[in-house]
Amino acid sequence: MSRPFFNRWLAALGAACLLALPAVQAHADAGALRAKYGELREPLRNNAFGRQLYIDSSESANALQGDVYAVLEHPFEKVKDSLQDPNAWCDIMLLPFNTKYCHASDNQLAVRIGRKYNQPVEQAYRIDFRLQNAAASSDYLESRLNAAQGPVGTRDYRIRVEAVPIEGGKTFMHLSYAYGYGTAGKIAMGAYLSTAGASKVGFSQTDGQPTTGVRGAIERNAMRYYLAIDAYLDSLSAPEAQRVDKRINSWFSATERYPKQLHEMDRATYVQMKRAEYDRQQTAALN
C-alpha cells in the first residue's frame, strides 16, 4: 500500500470513527436511562404522587438541580417528535403560572418570566433559550434548552429531557432543570423563601420530612415543567381548535393534586390569564 493511499485511507477511517461517536454516545445514554428505569421501578409504582413519578434534587455552592423521572402514557415517537419542535417547547413553557410569553424563532426561544403571576409582560424578565436536539434515534431522545443568563444574577439555565421507549407503548422520561447563581441570586432567593415561598415545600423527603428551602423551590419548578410536557402531549389527542384549552385545564388540574407545593391561584384566574398569554404568543416577537 503506497503512503499517499494509506494516508487517505487513514483519514477516511478517522472521519468515519468521528461520525460514529454520537451514535455510540446515544446508545450508551439510552442504556444508562434504561438502567435507571430498572432501578426506579419500585418507587415509580409505589408513591404518594398518584402517577409513576420520582423526584430528586441537589444543591452545590452556587447551583441547583431538580430531576424528575416519569413514565409517560404516550408512545415514544409522539414524545420524540414533540420535544424536538421549538414551537411545541413554547407551548410547554407557557403553561407554568409565571411564564408570561414565549416566542420561537428557529431554535431560539425568547421567554418572559414574571416575579408575580399578574406582572405585565413588558416588565417580566427575558431569558433567551437555545434548543439543541442532541440525539433522536429509534430508541433514545435527548433535547436541551440552554440560556447563559437569567433574572437577578442567575445564570447557566439548563433544561434537559431524555427519553426511551418502554413496554406497553409508553415512554420513560428524565427531565433535569438546573441553574447557577451568584450573590444577587442568593439574596433574591432568600427573600422569596422568607415571604411568598415560606410555607411551600418540595416533593422529595429528608429524614421523613418534605424538602424545603432552595431544593424545595427547584423541585417545584422541575415538577411544573414535567406536568407541562405531560399536559401538552395529552392535548394532541384533541381537535386542534381545542388543544390550547385542553392543555391549560389539564395543567391546572394536575398541579392542584399537589396544593401544598404548587397551588397559586383559582382555576378561573389561571385559565383567563393563560388564554390571553397564548393569544399574545401568536403575535410578533417582543423586544
Backbone as CSV, one residue per row, in Angstrom:
resi,resn,N_x,N_y,N_z,CA_x,CA_y,CA_z,C_x,C_y,C_z
1,MET,0.853,-1.192,0.000,0.000,0.000,0.000,0.889,1.242,0.000
2,SER,0.679,2.126,-0.987,1.503,3.321,-1.061,1.177,4.265,0.093
3,ARG,2.181,5.092,0.457,1.970,6.004,1.573,0.825,6.985,1.332
4,PRO,0.704,7.637,0.126,-0.433,8.546,-0.098,-1.777,7.838,0.049
5,PHE,-1.856,6.613,-0.498,-3.120,5.867,-0.393,-3.419,5.529,1.067
6,PHE,-2.337,5.105,1.797,-2.511,4.763,3.208,-2.982,5.970,4.009
7,ASN,-2.410,7.130,3.714,-2.805,8.345,4.443,-4.263,8.696,4.189
8,ARG,-4.691,8.545,2.909,-6.101,8.827,2.591,-7.024,7.838,3.297
9,TRP,-6.612,6.585,3.311,-7.415,5.542,3.966,-7.520,5.818,5.467
10,LEU,-6.380,6.223,6.067,-6.370,6.515,7.500,-7.263,7.711,7.821
11,ALA,-7.217,8.744,6.955,-8.066,9.923,7.175,-9.542,9.562,7.061
12,ALA,-9.884,8.735,6.075,-11.279,8.317,5.900,-11.758,7.496,7.085
13,LEU,-10.869,6.616,7.591,-11.228,5.807,8.755,-11.464,6.694,9.973
14,GLY,-10.589,7.709,10.150,-10.752,8.628,11.269,-12.051,9.399,11.188
15,ALA,-12.402,9.864,9.995,-13.659,10.591,9.811,-14.851,9.706,10.118
16,ALA,-14.798,8.444,9.674,-15.902,7.517,9.939,-16.067,7.281,11.434
17,CYS,-14.920,7.170,12.133,-14.996,6.976,13.590,-15.618,8.179,14.284
18,LEU,-15.238,9.391,13.826,-15.807,10.608,14.416,-17.307,10.678,14.182
19,LEU,-17.748,10.299,12.987,-19.181,10.310,12.697,-19.929,9.307,13.540
20,ALA,-19.267,8.225,13.907,-19.941,7.184,14.686,-20.042,7.532,16.167
21,LEU,-19.213,8.480,16.633,-19.188,8.793,18.063,-20.538,9.217,18.625
22,PRO,-21.294,10.130,17.959,-22.600,10.499,18.520,-23.538,9.309,18.668
23,ALA,-23.534,8.394,17.690,-24.395,7.221,17.781,-23.983,6.322,18.942
24,VAL,-22.660,6.167,19.123,-22.165,5.352,20.236,-22.561,5.977,21.568
25,GLN,-22.420,7.317,21.676,-22.783,8.016,22.908,-24.271,7.908,23.181
26,ALA,-25.083,8.070,22.121,-26.534,7.960,22.292,-26.919,6.568,22.770
27,HIS,-26.251,5.558,22.227,-26.534,4.183,22.656,-26.199,4.011,24.132
28,ALA,-25.052,4.583,24.551,-24.669,4.496,25.957,-25.653,5.229,26.848
29,ASP,-26.102,6.416,26.413,-27.059,7.185,27.202,-28.397,6.471,27.303
30,ALA,-28.827,5.845,26.206,-30.075,5.077,26.229,-29.959,3.923,27.214
31,GLY,-28.810,3.258,27.204,-28.601,2.158,28.144,-28.619,2.624,29.584
32,ALA,-28.014,3.787,29.838,-27.994,4.322,31.197,-29.399,4.696,31.667
33,LEU,-30.200,5.266,30.766,-31.556,5.650,31.148,-32.427,4.416,31.377
34,ARG,-32.241,3.386,30.566,-32.980,2.139,30.790,-32.584,1.508,32.121
35,ALA,-31.304,1.583,32.446,-30.856,1.053,33.734,-31.491,1.836,34.886
36,LYS,-31.616,3.156,34.712,-32.266,3.977,35.735,-33.728,3.584,35.878
37,TYR,-34.384,3.291,34.780,-35.781,2.845,34.832,-35.890,1.553,35.642
38,GLY,-34.967,0.629,35.409,-34.973,-0.605,36.186,-34.751,-0.357,37.666
39,GLU,-33.849,0.569,37.979,-33.538,0.906,39.366,-34.730,1.539,40.081
40,LEU,-35.542,2.304,39.337,-36.636,3.072,39.958,-38.002,2.395,39.835
41,ARG,-38.061,1.188,39.336,-39.369,0.551,39.113,-40.249,0.566,40.360
42,GLU,-39.684,0.234,41.501,-40.493,0.161,42.717,-40.963,1.540,43.173
43,PRO,-40.076,2.539,43.336,-40.590,3.861,43.729,-41.487,4.514,42.682
44,LEU,-41.329,4.160,41.417,-42.242,4.674,40.401,-43.650,4.127,40.602
45,ARG,-43.741,2.862,41.001,-45.056,2.232,41.167,-45.706,2.600,42.495
46,ASN,-44.909,2.686,43.550,-45.448,2.887,44.893,-44.970,4.220,45.455
47,ASN,-45.844,5.231,45.367,-45.514,6.551,45.880,-46.802,7.304,46.170
48,ALA,-46.675,8.527,46.642,-47.847,9.327,47.006,-48.291,10.254,45.885
49,PHE,-47.691,10.147,44.699,-47.988,11.083,43.616,-49.255,10.732,42.832
50,GLY,-49.689,9.479,42.899,-50.840,9.073,42.098,-50.488,8.863,40.637
51,ARG,-49.214,8.780,40.303,-48.725,8.519,38.955,-47.301,7.976,39.073
52,GLN,-46.793,7.407,37.986,-45.451,6.819,38.018,-44.412,7.944,37.913
53,LEU,-43.874,8.314,39.060,-43.089,9.539,39.150,-42.088,9.428,40.295
54,TYR,-40.888,9.983,40.066,-39.863,10.049,41.100,-39.157,11.393,40.971
55,ILE,-38.953,12.092,42.089,-38.349,13.423,42.074,-37.191,13.487,43.060
56,ASP,-36.113,14.137,42.627,-34.971,14.359,43.500,-34.367,15.716,43.164
57,SER,-33.449,16.176,44.002,-32.792,17.462,43.767,-31.422,17.449,44.400
58,SER,-30.596,18.414,43.998,-29.267,18.544,44.591,-28.893,20.026,44.650
59,GLU,-28.031,20.352,45.596,-27.588,21.735,45.787,-26.087,21.746,45.977
60,SER,-25.399,22.596,45.238,-23.973,22.807,45.445,-23.762,24.261,45.869
61,ALA,-22.535,24.714,45.910,-22.246,26.050,46.421,-22.975,27.150,45.660
62,ASN,-23.020,27.049,44.328,-23.626,28.111,43.519,-24.542,27.570,42.424
63,ALA,-25.167,26.417,42.653,-26.025,25.830,41.623,-27.082,24.941,42.261
64,LEU,-28.200,24.811,41.550,-29.303,23.950,41.962,-29.714,23.076,40.799
65,GLN,-30.187,21.870,41.109,-30.705,20.984,40.057,-31.856,20.159,40.602
66,GLY,-32.949,20.103,39.829,-34.081,19.241,40.143,-34.249,18.210,39.053
67,ASP,-34.535,16.965,39.449,-34.667,15.862,38.495,-36.006,15.176,38.664
68,VAL,-36.697,14.986,37.546,-37.963,14.269,37.531,-37.806,13.064,36.611
69,TYR,-38.149,11.894,37.126,-38.187,10.667,36.331,-39.647,10.224,36.293
70,ALA,-40.164,9.948,35.103,-41.591,9.651,34.997,-41.882,8.716,33.833
71,VAL,-42.913,7.921,34.002,-43.467,7.132,32.905,-44.574,7.948,32.258
72,LEU,-44.421,8.240,30.977,-45.428,8.971,30.222,-46.351,7.986,29.519
73,GLU,-47.649,8.250,29.579,-48.628,7.383,28.931,-48.761,7.748,27.453
74,HIS,-47.625,7.904,26.815,-47.589,8.308,25.407,-46.503,7.522,24.689
75,PRO,-46.713,7.176,23.420,-45.685,6.437,22.684,-44.440,7.278,22.454
76,PHE,-43.312,6.598,22.348,-42.032,7.279,22.226,-41.973,8.192,21.007
77,GLU,-42.498,7.773,19.867,-42.417,8.594,18.657,-43.148,9.924,18.841
78,LYS,-44.257,9.890,19.546,-45.009,11.120,19.819,-44.196,12.065,20.706
79,VAL,-43.555,11.507,21.729,-42.714,12.300,22.613,-41.530,12.873,21.841
80,LYS,-40.890,12.031,21.044,-39.704,12.459,20.293,-40.039,13.586,19.321
81,ASP,-41.119,13.433,18.578,-41.494,14.467,17.611,-41.795,15.791,18.300
82,SER,-42.480,15.738,19.425,-42.889,16.966,20.116,-41.700,17.699,20.719
83,LEU,-40.791,16.965,21.359,-39.737,17.607,22.128,-38.518,17.988,21.290
84,GLN,-38.644,17.866,19.977,-37.638,18.422,19.078,-38.123,19.705,18.411
85,ASP,-39.374,20.085,18.669,-40.028,21.189,17.975,-39.984,22.462,18.833
86,PRO,-39.317,23.533,18.385,-39.258,24.768,19.184,-40.634,25.345,19.506
87,ASN,-41.579,25.269,18.555,-42.921,25.796,18.812,-43.642,24.987,19.881
88,ALA,-43.440,23.669,19.880,-44.025,22.842,20.932,-43.428,23.208,22.284
89,TRP,-42.123,23.470,22.319,-41.498,23.870,23.572,-42.067,25.185,24.081
90,CYS,-42.379,26.123,23.172,-43.007,27.370,23.622,-44.381,27.099,24.226
91,ASP,-45.149,26.219,23.607,-46.453,25.863,24.168,-46.301,25.242,25.560
92,ILE,-45.252,24.452,25.733,-44.980,23.817,27.030,-44.530,24.853,28.052
93,MET,-43.578,25.687,27.659,-43.002,26.664,28.590,-44.031,27.670,29.089
94,LEU,-45.058,27.916,28.288,-46.033,28.935,28.644,-47.017,28.478,29.721
95,LEU,-47.109,27.185,29.992,-48.112,26.696,30.935,-47.845,27.064,32.402
96,PRO,-46.625,26.999,32.921,-46.421,27.422,34.313,-46.913,28.849,34.552
97,PHE,-47.443,29.093,35.746,-48.206,30.314,36.013,-47.413,31.596,35.796
98,ASN,-46.083,31.577,36.039,-45.332,32.826,35.968,-44.626,33.046,34.635
99,THR,-44.807,32.168,33.652,-44.291,32.416,32.304,-45.302,33.281,31.570
100,LYS,-44.871,34.449,31.138,-45.796,35.418,30.561,-45.781,35.410,29.033
101,TYR,-44.723,34.844,28.443,-44.583,34.962,26.983,-43.507,33.998,26.511
102,CYS,-43.697,33.458,25.303,-42.659,32.660,24.665,-42.806,32.796,23.158
103,HIS,-41.711,33.058,22.481,-41.709,33.158,21.021,-40.543,32.351,20.475
104,ALA,-40.842,31.432,19.538,-39.812,30.588,18.937,-39.426,31.131,17.575
105,SER,-38.130,31.186,17.334,-37.596,31.567,16.033,-36.419,30.647,15.736
106,ASP,-36.591,29.767,14.748,-35.618,28.705,14.501,-35.454,27.911,15.798
107,ASN,-34.230,27.813,16.315,-34.008,27.068,17.550,-33.809,27.982,18.762
108,GLN,-34.288,29.219,18.647,-34.185,30.177,19.746,-35.569,30.408,20.356
109,LEU,-35.634,30.423,21.691,-36.876,30.697,22.407,-36.674,31.929,23.282
110,ALA,-37.439,32.982,23.013,-37.431,34.177,23.851,-38.563,34.038,24.869
111,VAL,-38.212,33.898,26.128,-39.171,33.613,27.194,-39.181,34.772,28.183
112,ARG,-40.379,35.142,28.650,-40.525,36.181,29.675,-41.079,35.533,30.945
113,ILE,-40.347,35.710,32.049,-40.725,35.135,33.333,-41.060,36.264,34.299
114,GLY,-42.246,36.212,34.904,-42.662,37.253,35.833,-42.306,36.928,37.269
115,ARG,-42.061,37.951,38.066,-41.863,37.744,39.503,-43.183,37.334,40.152
116,LYS,-44.288,37.894,39.631,-45.622,37.551,40.100,-46.447,37.115,38.895
117,TYR,-47.501,36.348,39.149,-48.286,35.810,38.044,-48.967,36.915,37.232
118,ASN,-49.303,38.041,37.879,-50.032,39.109,37.192,-49.130,40.257,36.756
119,GLN,-47.835,40.029,36.689,-46.920,41.078,36.262,-47.076,41.354,34.766
120,PRO,-47.136,42.606,34.334,-47.228,42.907,32.900,-46.041,42.313,32.154
121,VAL,-46.313,41.802,30.961,-45.277,41.092,30.209,-44.070,41.971,29.926
122,GLU,-44.290,43.258,29.716,-43.182,44.161,29.405,-42.208,44.293,30.579
123,GLN,-42.686,44.015,31.798,-41.838,44.124,32.983,-41.232,42.778,33.388
124,ALA,-41.624,41.729,32.706,-41.130,40.397,33.062,-39.696,40.209,32.569
125,TYR,-38.944,39.363,33.273,-37.563,39.075,32.888,-37.525,38.279,31.582
126,ARG,-36.574,38.626,30.734,-36.403,37.880,29.493,-35.254,36.880,29.648
127,ILE,-35.518,35.640,29.229,-34.493,34.601,29.173,-34.469,34.049,27.758
128,ASP,-33.316,34.043,27.134,-33.176,33.545,25.767,-32.587,32.139,25.791
129,PHE,-33.431,31.166,25.451,-33.011,29.768,25.416,-32.634,29.355,24.001
130,ARG,-31.674,28.470,23.903,-31.329,27.825,22.644,-31.683,26.346,22.756
131,LEU,-32.471,25.855,21.803,-32.856,24.449,21.770,-31.833,23.664,20.970
132,GLN,-31.312,22.627,21.557,-30.388,21.728,20.877,-30.959,20.317,20.908
133,ASN,-31.184,19.753,19.744,-31.627,18.368,19.658,-30.384,17.483,19.604
134,ALA,-29.982,17.022,20.785,-28.696,16.332,20.921,-28.732,14.911,20.388
135,ALA,-29.879,14.248,20.466,-29.988,12.871,19.980,-31.446,12.567,19.682
136,ALA,-31.678,11.853,18.596,-33.048,11.454,18.233,-32.966,10.216,17.368
137,SER,-32.954,9.048,18.002,-32.901,7.781,17.288,-34.201,7.022,17.533
138,SER,-34.246,5.780,17.082,-35.456,4.982,17.254,-35.671,4.556,18.698
139,ASP,-34.623,4.693,19.549,-34.773,4.252,20.929,-34.218,5.231,21.958
140,TYR,-33.910,6.468,21.534,-33.402,7.433,22.505,-33.588,8.857,21.990
141,LEU,-34.028,9.733,22.903,-34.179,11.156,22.616,-33.434,11.953,23.675
142,GLU,-32.744,12.999,23.238,-32.209,13.979,24.173,-32.356,15.369,23.573
143,SER,-33.064,16.240,24.274,-33.216,17.637,23.879,-32.756,18.516,25.030
144,ARG,-32.108,19.638,24.676,-31.580,20.543,25.693,-32.004,21.972,25.396
145,LEU,-32.391,22.679,26.454,-32.626,24.120,26.389,-31.610,24.786,27.295
146,ASN,-30.800,25.673,26.730,-29.756,26.342,27.493,-29.897,27.853,27.374
147,ALA,-29.646,28.547,28.469,-29.630,30.013,28.473,-28.473,30.463,29.346
148,ALA,-27.657,31.363,28.822,-26.459,31.802,29.543,-26.809,32.662,30.753
149,GLN,-27.838,33.516,30.611,-28.179,34.465,31.669,-29.651,34.379,32.025
150,GLY,-29.964,34.629,33.300,-31.340,34.669,33.764,-31.565,35.875,34.646
151,PRO,-32.711,35.955,35.301,-33.019,37.123,36.138,-32.242,37.132,37.446
152,VAL,-32.028,38.329,37.976,-31.481,38.567,39.312,-30.206,37.755,39.568
153,GLY,-29.255,37.860,38.664,-27.959,37.243,38.898,-27.910,35.741,38.691
154,THR,-28.982,35.127,38.181,-28.937,33.696,37.878,-28.320,33.494,36.498
155,ARG,-27.814,32.293,36.249,-27.094,32.030,35.005,-27.099,30.544,34.692
156,ASP,-26.618,30.243,33.501,-26.407,28.858,33.081,-27.654,28.001,33.298
157,TYR,-28.777,28.442,32.723,-30.008,27.656,32.800,-29.910,26.448,31.873
158,ARG,-30.277,25.286,32.404,-30.209,24.056,31.628,-31.467,23.225,31.882
159,ILE,-32.242,23.035,30.821,-33.364,22.102,30.866,-33.019,20.973,29.904
160,ARG,-32.885,19.792,30.438,-32.501,18.628,29.629,-33.575,17.562,29.757
161,VAL,-34.025,17.048,28.620,-35.006,15.974,28.601,-34.421,14.817,27.809
162,GLU,-34.450,13.643,28.403,-34.082,12.432,27.677,-35.179,11.398,27.878
163,ALA,-35.347,10.523,26.885,-36.455,9.572,26.932,-36.106,8.316,26.153
164,VAL,-36.718,7.204,26.577,-36.586,5.924,25.872,-37.956,5.256,25.834
165,PRO,-38.225,4.450,24.804,-39.465,3.684,24.796,-39.401,2.544,25.801
166,ILE,-40.540,2.232,26.426,-40.621,1.099,27.350,-41.844,0.265,26.993
167,GLU,-42.053,-0.781,27.754,-43.126,-1.729,27.462,-44.500,-1.060,27.502
168,GLY,-45.442,-1.633,26.778,-46.810,-1.138,26.782,-47.019,0.095,25.940
169,GLY,-46.083,0.397,25.036,-46.224,1.586,24.199,-46.063,2.887,24.950
170,LYS,-45.350,2.854,26.086,-45.153,4.049,26.908,-43.718,4.558,26.773
171,THR,-43.424,5.632,27.502,-42.110,6.271,27.430,-41.613,6.572,28.830
172,PHE,-40.335,6.300,29.055,-39.698,6.693,30.313,-38.879,7.947,30.056
173,MET,-39.138,8.994,30.839,-38.513,10.295,30.616,-37.773,10.764,31.863
174,HIS,-36.649,11.398,31.625,-35.908,12.094,32.679,-35.830,13.561,32.300
175,LEU,-36.325,14.433,33.163,-36.229,15.869,32.977,-35.337,16.434,34.066
176,SER,-34.323,17.187,33.655,-33.419,17.850,34.584,-33.540,19.357,34.391
177,TYR,-33.723,20.076,35.491,-33.835,21.537,35.452,-32.798,22.104,36.407
178,ALA,-31.893,22.944,35.891,-30.792,23.419,36.719,-30.410,24.842,36.346
179,TYR,-29.823,25.552,37.301,-29.245,26.867,37.014,-28.221,27.212,38.084
180,GLY,-27.352,28.174,37.761,-26.377,28.674,38.708,-26.768,30.061,39.184
181,TYR,-26.138,30.524,40.250,-26.482,31.839,40.782,-25.282,32.416,41.539
182,GLY,-25.294,33.744,41.640,-24.274,34.449,42.400,-24.878,35.083,43.632
183,THR,-24.241,36.127,44.124,-24.689,36.767,45.358,-26.083,37.368,45.221
184,ALA,-26.338,38.064,44.089,-27.652,38.679,43.890,-28.748,37.620,43.840
185,GLY,-28.477,36.515,43.159,-29.455,35.435,43.083,-29.717,34.816,44.436
186,LYS,-28.665,34.670,45.243,-28.829,34.099,46.583,-29.685,35.016,47.462
187,ILE,-29.472,36.321,47.345,-30.260,37.277,48.132,-31.732,37.239,47.699
188,ALA,-31.965,37.209,46.383,-33.337,37.172,45.874,-34.049,35.894,46.304
189,MET,-33.347,34.759,46.239,-33.958,33.504,46.669,-34.262,33.534,48.158
190,GLY,-33.368,34.112,48.959,-33.625,34.224,50.388,-34.851,35.067,50.688
191,ALA,-35.029,36.151,49.925,-36.201,37.000,50.109,-37.482,36.249,49.764
192,TYR,-37.443,35.483,48.668,-38.623,34.696,48.272,-38.961,33.648,49.329
193,LEU,-37.936,32.954,49.820,-38.180,31.879,50.777,-38.668,32.399,52.126
194,SER,-38.424,33.661,52.412,-38.898,34.227,53.679,-40.257,34.901,53.548
195,THR,-40.768,34.998,52.317,-42.075,35.648,52.095,-43.021,34.687,51.367
196,ALA,-43.155,34.841,50.052,-44.131,34.046,49.286,-43.858,32.555,49.351
197,GLY,-42.570,32.168,49.445,-42.243,30.741,49.453,-42.073,30.152,50.833
198,ALA,-42.396,30.909,51.877,-42.119,30.461,53.240,-42.889,29.197,53.615
199,SER,-44.101,29.054,53.135,-44.929,27.917,53.544,-44.863,26.744,52.568
200,LYS,-44.079,26.865,51.517,-44.050,25.834,50.485,-42.935,24.815,50.746
201,VAL,-43.174,23.610,50.266,-42.196,22.534,50.420,-41.941,21.905,49.055
202,GLY,-40.979,21.003,49.020,-40.690,20.273,47.801,-41.402,18.937,47.773
203,PHE,-40.919,18.026,46.937,-41.572,16.725,46.752,-40.777,15.564,47.332
204,SER,-39.459,15.680,47.357,-38.668,14.621,47.961,-38.691,14.788,49.482
205,GLN,-38.132,13.803,50.180,-38.126,13.859,51.639,-36.719,13.637,52.177
206,THR,-36.433,14.296,53.285,-35.179,14.109,54.008,-35.520,13.767,55.450
207,ASP,-35.093,12.593,55.904,-35.407,12.120,57.262,-36.905,12.144,57.521
208,GLY,-37.667,11.752,56.505,-39.113,11.661,56.656,-39.852,12.967,56.547
209,GLN,-39.132,14.069,56.297,-39.767,15.378,56.190,-39.614,15.928,54.771
210,PRO,-40.636,16.662,54.271,-40.526,17.230,52.916,-39.350,18.186,52.799
211,THR,-38.703,18.158,51.655,-37.605,19.069,51.376,-38.113,20.507,51.363
212,THR,-37.343,21.412,51.932,-37.727,22.827,51.963,-36.604,23.667,51.344
213,GLY,-36.695,24.980,51.500,-35.638,25.871,51.052,-35.428,25.847,49.556
214,VAL,-34.157,26.034,49.152,-33.861,26.153,47.729,-34.079,24.833,46.988
215,ARG,-33.842,23.717,47.653,-34.104,22.420,47.000,-35.602,22.230,46.778
216,GLY,-36.403,22.656,47.732,-37.848,22.588,47.523,-38.277,23.442,46.346
217,ALA,-37.675,24.620,46.194,-38.025,25.527,45.094,-37.655,24.930,43.744
218,ILE,-36.471,24.323,43.625,-36.068,23.756,42.344,-36.918,22.537,42.004
219,GLU,-37.335,21.782,43.003,-38.210,20.640,42.750,-39.578,21.095,42.245
220,ARG,-40.082,22.179,42.796,-41.378,22.686,42.331,-41.294,23.135,40.875
221,ASN,-40.208,23.811,40.512,-40.055,24.252,39.127,-39.925,23.065,38.179
222,ALA,-39.127,22.072,38.565,-38.976,20.888,37.719,-40.317,20.179,37.535
223,MET,-41.086,20.080,38.616,-42.397,19.434,38.543,-43.330,20.210,37.611
224,ARG,-43.308,21.535,37.678,-44.173,22.337,36.803,-43.865,22.053,35.332
225,TYR,-42.573,21.951,34.987,-42.215,21.694,33.587,-42.572,20.271,33.171
226,TYR,-42.393,19.314,34.068,-42.820,17.943,33.738,-44.324,17.882,33.483
227,LEU,-45.107,18.499,34.362,-46.561,18.495,34.177,-46.960,19.241,32.901
228,ALA,-46.188,20.249,32.522,-46.457,20.978,31.284,-46.204,20.095,30.068
229,ILE,-45.126,19.316,30.091,-44.858,18.374,28.991,-45.985,17.365,28.882
230,ASP,-46.406,16.815,30.019,-47.469,15.809,30.001,-48.787,16.399,29.513
231,ALA,-49.120,17.618,29.960,-50.360,18.269,29.522,-50.319,18.562,28.023
232,TYR,-49.166,18.988,27.532,-49.032,19.248,26.098,-49.264,17.969,25.301
233,LEU,-48.616,16.880,25.694,-48.779,15.615,24.979,-50.226,15.140,25.022
234,ASP,-50.878,15.282,26.182,-52.295,14.903,26.293,-53.164,15.710,25.330
235,SER,-52.841,16.988,25.150,-53.692,17.862,24.335,-53.664,17.501,22.859
236,LEU,-52.647,16.780,22.415,-52.528,16.453,20.991,-53.607,15.491,20.513
237,SER,-54.286,14.839,21.441,-55.376,13.934,21.055,-56.673,14.685,20.768
238,ALA,-56.742,15.969,21.121,-57.947,16.772,20.906,-57.918,17.423,19.529
239,PRO,-59.075,17.806,18.993,-59.083,18.602,17.760,-58.232,19.846,17.945
240,GLU,-57.584,20.290,16.894,-56.608,21.359,17.013,-57.176,22.610,17.676
241,ALA,-58.424,22.946,17.357,-59.025,24.169,17.913,-59.248,24.077,19.419
242,GLN,-59.240,22.858,19.969,-59.500,22.667,21.403,-58.232,22.412,22.221
243,ARG,-57.081,22.354,21.564,-55.869,21.904,22.249,-55.385,22.885,23.316
244,VAL,-55.449,24.174,23.019,-54.961,25.151,23.996,-55.768,25.069,25.281
245,ASP,-57.087,25.076,25.170,-57.922,24.993,26.368,-57.699,23.677,27.105
246,LYS,-57.523,22.594,26.355,-57.311,21.301,27.000,-56.027,21.286,27.802
247,ARG,-54.933,21.809,27.221,-53.667,21.749,27.960,-53.668,22.718,29.147
248,ILE,-54.331,23.888,28.988,-54.418,24.829,30.107,-55.142,24.180,31.285
249,ASN,-56.295,23.588,31.028,-57.072,22.974,32.106,-56.404,21.715,32.651
250,SER,-55.747,20.940,31.796,-55.064,19.732,32.254,-53.909,20.089,33.185
251,TRP,-53.141,21.128,32.817,-52.009,21.517,33.672,-52.505,21.998,35.029
252,PHE,-53.544,22.821,35.035,-54.051,23.323,36.311,-54.561,22.172,37.177
253,SER,-55.322,21.256,36.580,-55.844,20.121,37.352,-54.718,19.283,37.931
254,ALA,-53.672,19.071,37.143,-52.537,18.274,37.618,-51.837,18.959,38.782
255,THR,-51.635,20.262,38.717,-50.947,20.957,39.803,-51.775,20.974,41.085
256,GLU,-53.086,21.002,40.948,-53.946,21.054,42.125,-53.953,19.744,42.904
257,ARG,-53.377,18.698,42.332,-53.234,17.451,43.086,-52.144,17.589,44.157
258,TYR,-51.340,18.631,44.045,-50.237,18.860,44.985,-50.313,20.302,45.504
259,PRO,-51.397,20.644,46.212,-51.628,22.050,46.585,-50.572,22.624,47.510
260,LYS,-50.013,21.822,48.402,-49.027,22.356,49.342,-47.787,22.853,48.610
261,GLN,-47.487,22.216,47.486,-46.329,22.638,46.703,-46.676,23.626,45.595
262,LEU,-47.794,23.414,44.892,-47.986,24.089,43.612,-49.185,25.027,43.520
263,HIS,-50.051,25.076,44.510,-51.230,25.945,44.370,-50.820,27.416,44.413
264,GLU,-51.317,28.183,43.433,-51.007,29.616,43.359,-52.249,30.481,43.231
265,MET,-53.305,29.970,42.593,-54.488,30.791,42.322,-55.654,29.869,41.985
266,ASP,-56.842,30.453,41.825,-58.006,29.646,41.456,-57.997,29.376,39.952
267,ARG,-58.782,28.379,39.545,-58.803,27.952,38.150,-59.221,29.073,37.205
268,ALA,-60.270,29.810,37.545,-60.782,30.845,36.643,-59.708,31.891,36.353
269,THR,-58.976,32.304,37.390,-57.913,33.297,37.199,-56.823,32.757,36.291
270,TYR,-56.391,31.516,36.540,-55.335,30.909,35.742,-55.759,30.738,34.283
271,VAL,-56.964,30.204,34.067,-57.428,29.938,32.699,-57.538,31.234,31.902
272,GLN,-58.130,32.262,32.503,-58.262,33.541,31.810,-56.890,34.116,31.460
273,MET,-55.968,34.064,32.404,-54.628,34.588,32.180,-53.917,33.833,31.058
274,LYS,-53.982,32.507,31.071,-53.255,31.718,30.082,-53.868,31.821,28.688
275,ARG,-55.169,31.944,28.606,-55.778,32.155,27.287,-55.244,33.438,26.657
276,ALA,-55.152,34.483,27.467,-54.631,35.757,26.956,-53.169,35.629,26.552
277,GLU,-52.392,34.871,27.315,-50.971,34.730,27.008,-50.741,33.859,25.781
278,TYR,-51.568,32.851,25.584,-51.465,32.062,24.346,-51.850,32.916,23.137
279,ASP,-52.843,33.784,23.290,-53.200,34.699,22.186,-52.044,35.627,21.885
280,ARG,-51.383,36.144,22.914,-50.247,37.035,22.724,-49.101,36.326,22.009
281,GLN,-48.937,35.057,22.288,-47.845,34.273,21.695,-47.934,34.248,20.168
282,GLN,-49.138,34.405,19.638,-49.311,34.361,18.177,-48.892,35.651,17.489
283,THR,-48.624,36.688,18.262,-48.255,37.982,17.672,-46.755,38.055,17.458
284,ALA,-46.295,39.181,16.960,-44.864,39.358,16.687,-44.060,39.289,17.980
285,ALA,-42.780,38.986,17.824,-41.888,38.855,18.981,-41.735,40.200,19.689
286,LEU,-41.671,40.116,21.034,-41.407,41.311,21.824,-39.899,41.591,21.826
287,ASN,-39.541,42.850,21.948,-38.121,43.186,22.062,-37.610,42.893,23.457
